């Protein structure tokens, strides 16, 4: 049974640590409350055993060329009087930071719809045991629901792994896109896409020489063994720990201090490794595939074409062509009902409406095709 014993505040002061089976308890300087369920641990063990994990950690976007958008629903929790809410500008920066961190995955995160505001002082000062109650409020299906709270007591954030019973992400306002913290937002979203902490020992302690890296620790061989960096990284991002290899070799640890999934100083954390990015993308296309929105061609009034989601296209007054590519010149002399981009409204466009009925096409599109039958003028 996994138990959260102690935590620490968003500023990093002592308050608690997560107990990992078979490993010493450490202070969680990061204040991350993300804990996988036992079901999730067993699932990953099975994936390690049957080879699925290796496939996931070797998944390469450049080999597939799949671009996908991931919608985020932003929830801002405020006190009863409406105070304490996170400014929209910092939500925007946090999403930009995340997109920079996952730029090579082919995934693009964007905020879907307006921010949802909630005035409730009970949730504005959130205890960890209220996490599931909060993320159930106004949750929008098939999006990453992220709740920003004025005070997440003793924690910076918490994100659900794919098999956790309640799904969502909660982040303390003071840990979101501040001058010294552009990492917590990406860290918590990465948990939502199944990334472990680099010091995780749910699958056993990783040896410093890396000999068991494929089956122990965070189960990534391009993240060196990490004894837990909480409290052992100085202001200049240097590792100051003195722990020795728990596998008995006597070798000192030499963990990097810049990994986003570590408990290094928040301003030191800047990147995911290739295997972490691969797992992130593989999880998106497999375990979280219902969250993905694939881009289509968006024809602007000046015949300029951009590759975006339907929602973004329509929001700027464009004409959206599902499944089409700007590379095919589909926006030249485009008419609204020409869904296939061949400068003619006919049977192919009717079939496109039928194939995409209700996602994205509706009866309005059907009537437009019928009324526009014939060549584009």
Protein Blocks (a to p, Z undefined) as FASTA:
>chain_A
ZZdfbdcdfkopafbdcddehiacdddfkopabdcdfklmmmmmmmmmnommmmmmmccf
klnopacdddddddddddfkopaiacfklmmmmmmmmmmmmmmnopacddehjadddddf
klmmccfklmmmmmmgopaehiacddddfbdghiabdcddfkbmbgcddddfklgopfkl
cklmmmmmmmmnopacfkbcknopadfklmmmmmgcjopakbccdebjghpacfkopafb
fbdcfkonopacdddfkbfkbcbdfklpmbdcfklmmmmmmmmmmmmmmmpccddddddf
kopacdddfklmmmnopacdehiafklopmgopafklmnonopacfklmmmmmmmgoiab
cfklmmmmmmmgccdZZ
